[in-house]
Amino acid sequence: MNNKIGVIVDSFRCGVREGLVKAKQVGAEGVQIYAVSGEMDPDNLNAAARKEWRSYIESLGLEISALVGDLGGHGFQDKTQNPAKIEKSKRILDLAVELGTNVVTTHIGIVPEDENGEVYETMLTACRELSEYATSLNAYFAIETGPETAERLKRFLDKLGSKGVSVNFDPANMVMVTGDDPVRGVYTLKDYIVHTHAKDGIRLREVDPREVYGALGYEPLDHAKIAEEAEQGEAFREVPLGEGAVDWPNYLRALKEIGYTGYLTIEREVGADPEADIAKAVQFLRQFRA
């Protein structure tokens, strides 16, 4: 593979500026940054601050692979919440473009099996608007894999009419939650993959994805809760890269075969020493380089 290696700076759990330095120190070439709240919230960044962040990141020799624009809750399943969430998502994408990337990753909520139901139509309506806006900027909102099978996600994406909403492929989520095969999933979603997360995991027992990722009628998505389950829950575990059920040689081969040339961005949501785990993950991925 020749893909660049990125790191989610928030995985270091030390703040954005220090996280950027650590990303450089472990050998990453790019970074992904949460831009939902706090210091990187678009509402908290004027034009001068945006230029300053971009210059600082470039001064470290890094580029931004994507921003995280996951607004949590029930994704875009609740039509009463969608106008505000859509507007916020657009502002995050505007920030991404200003910082030099054209990808914002997000969770949209679990795509329902019932394609004729109100929730499905609500999600389609929201994602069509987001897709059109992203396309106008030559950019993408990238749905993270895991809450539903690759086949169901592809059917949903095929209905949007444009590719402004595409895919952030996370192989570990598929392994841990749906039990889906990431290698097969790459081929299924090949026309939509614009960003990937490098993460690994194992599945301990079958679990209802709605209990993990939330859905109307269930608890809303909560990243802290997911991380806790991934570290000490009974259904699945996130583990260091190469120690889980992701078939990395064949997974990376599949990405190469479909022509994916984007980032492999390391995400580490658990563990007592994330910096050491991320450094090892960088070295793990480098062994596959041509």
Solvent accessible surface area in square Angstrom, and as a share of the most:
residue,aa,sasa,rsa
1,M,19,0.09
2,N,117,0.60
3,N,12,0.06
4,K,90,0.38
5,I,1,0.00
6,G,0,0.00
7,V,0,0.00
8,I,3,0.02
9,V,1,0.01
10,D,52,0.27
11,S,8,0.05
12,F,13,0.05
13,R,127,0.46
14,C,41,0.24
15,G,46,0.45
16,V,11,0.06
17,R,104,0.38
18,E,88,0.40
19,G,0,0.00
20,L,0,0.00
21,V,53,0.30
22,K,39,0.17
23,A,0,0.00
24,K,93,0.39
25,Q,126,0.56
26,V,16,0.09
27,G,20,0.19
28,A,5,0.04
29,E,56,0.25
30,G,0,0.00
31,V,0,0.00
32,Q,0,0.00
33,I,0,0.00
34,Y,61,0.23
35,A,0,0.00
36,V,36,0.21
37,S,81,0.52
38,G,46,0.44
39,E,88,0.40
40,M,2,0.01
41,D,15,0.08
42,P,7,0.04
43,D,109,0.57
44,N,94,0.48
45,L,14,0.07
46,N,103,0.53
47,A,69,0.53
48,A,69,0.54
49,A,26,0.20
50,R,34,0.12
51,K,149,0.63
52,E,106,0.47
53,W,18,0.06
54,R,91,0.33
55,S,67,0.43
56,Y,51,0.20
57,I,3,0.02
58,E,99,0.44
59,S,86,0.56
60,L,38,0.19
61,G,51,0.49
62,L,7,0.03
63,E,75,0.34
64,I,13,0.07
65,S,9,0.06
66,A,0,0.00
67,L,0,0.00
68,V,8,0.05
69,G,2,0.02
70,D,10,0.05
71,L,41,0.21
72,G,12,0.12
73,G,27,0.26
74,H,42,0.19
75,G,8,0.08
76,F,5,0.02
77,Q,10,0.04
78,D,35,0.18
79,K,121,0.51
80,T,107,0.62
81,Q,97,0.43
82,N,9,0.05
83,P,91,0.57
84,A,74,0.58
85,K,29,0.12
86,I,15,0.08
87,E,84,0.38
88,K,45,0.19
89,S,7,0.04
90,K,29,0.12
91,R,79,0.29
92,I,0,0.00
93,L,0,0.00
94,D,35,0.18
95,L,0,0.00
96,A,0,0.00
97,V,60,0.34
98,E,84,0.38
99,L,6,0.03
100,G,46,0.44
101,T,12,0.07
102,N,57,0.29
103,V,8,0.05
104,V,1,0.01
105,T,2,0.01
106,T,7,0.04
107,H,16,0.07
108,I,3,0.01
109,G,9,0.09
110,I,11,0.06
111,V,0,0.00
112,P,29,0.18
113,E,136,0.61
114,D,84,0.43
115,E,58,0.26
116,N,148,0.76
117,G,21,0.20
118,E,113,0.51
119,V,44,0.25
120,Y,3,0.01
121,E,90,0.40
122,T,15,0.09
123,M,0,0.00
124,L,8,0.04
125,T,80,0.47
126,A,2,0.02
127,C,0,0.00
128,R,87,0.32
129,E,74,0.33
130,L,2,0.01
131,S,0,0.00
132,E,117,0.52
133,Y,54,0.21
134,A,0,0.00
135,T,75,0.43
136,S,82,0.53
137,L,63,0.32
138,N,116,0.60
139,A,2,0.01
140,Y,61,0.23
141,F,2,0.01
142,A,0,0.00
143,I,3,0.02
144,E,14,0.06
145,T,2,0.01
146,G,0,0.00
147,P,6,0.04
148,E,7,0.03
149,T,47,0.28
150,A,3,0.02
151,E,66,0.30
152,R,41,0.15
153,L,1,0.01
154,K,66,0.28
155,R,116,0.42
156,F,0,0.00
157,L,2,0.01
158,D,73,0.38
159,K,77,0.32
160,L,12,0.06
161,G,79,0.76
162,S,35,0.22
163,K,101,0.43
164,G,1,0.01
165,V,2,0.01
166,S,1,0.01
167,V,0,0.00
168,N,0,0.00
169,F,0,0.00
170,D,0,0.00
171,P,0,0.00
172,A,0,0.00
173,N,8,0.04
174,M,1,0.00
175,V,13,0.08
176,M,8,0.03
177,V,2,0.01
178,T,29,0.17
179,G,41,0.39
180,D,13,0.07
181,D,55,0.29
182,P,9,0.06
183,V,32,0.18
184,R,126,0.46
185,G,2,0.02
186,V,0,0.00
187,Y,90,0.34
188,T,29,0.17
189,L,0,0.00
190,K,104,0.44
191,D,77,0.40
192,Y,16,0.06
193,I,16,0.08
194,V,36,0.20
195,H,3,0.02
196,T,0,0.00
197,H,4,0.02
198,A,1,0.01
199,K,5,0.02
200,D,0,0.00
201,G,0,0.00
202,I,56,0.28
203,R,88,0.32
204,L,86,0.43
205,R,124,0.45
206,E,140,0.63
207,V,16,0.09
208,D,42,0.22
209,P,34,0.21
210,R,106,0.39
211,E,96,0.43
212,V,7,0.04
213,Y,11,0.04
214,G,3,0.03
215,A,8,0.06
216,L,75,0.37
217,G,84,0.81
218,Y,78,0.30
219,E,122,0.55
220,P,60,0.38
221,L,16,0.08
222,D,66,0.34
223,H,57,0.26
224,A,76,0.59
225,K,77,0.33
226,I,19,0.10
227,A,21,0.17
228,E,102,0.46
229,E,44,0.20
230,A,3,0.03
231,E,80,0.36
232,Q,125,0.55
233,G,16,0.15
234,E,136,0.61
235,A,8,0.06
236,F,3,0.01
237,R,73,0.27
238,E,9,0.04
239,V,28,0.16
240,P,34,0.22
241,L,22,0.11
242,G,38,0.36
243,E,118,0.53
244,G,24,0.23
245,A,63,0.49
246,V,8,0.05
247,D,63,0.33
248,W,6,0.02
249,P,67,0.42
250,N,62,0.32
251,Y,1,0.00
252,L,11,0.05
253,R,125,0.46
254,A,0,0.00
255,L,2,0.01
256,K,131,0.56
257,E,111,0.50
258,I,40,0.20
259,G,52,0.50
260,Y,18,0.07
261,T,121,0.70
262,G,24,0.23
263,Y,21,0.08
264,L,1,0.01
265,T,0,0.00
266,I,3,0.01
267,E,12,0.05
268,R,23,0.08
269,E,46,0.21
270,V,6,0.04
271,G,14,0.14
272,A,110,0.86
273,D,79,0.41
274,P,15,0.10
275,E,60,0.27
276,A,37,0.29
277,D,25,0.13
278,I,0,0.00
279,A,34,0.26
280,K,139,0.59
281,A,5,0.04
282,V,0,0.00
283,Q,101,0.45
284,F,40,0.17
285,L,0,0.00
286,R,93,0.34
287,Q,119,0.53
288,F,52,0.22
289,R,80,0.29
290,A,115,0.89
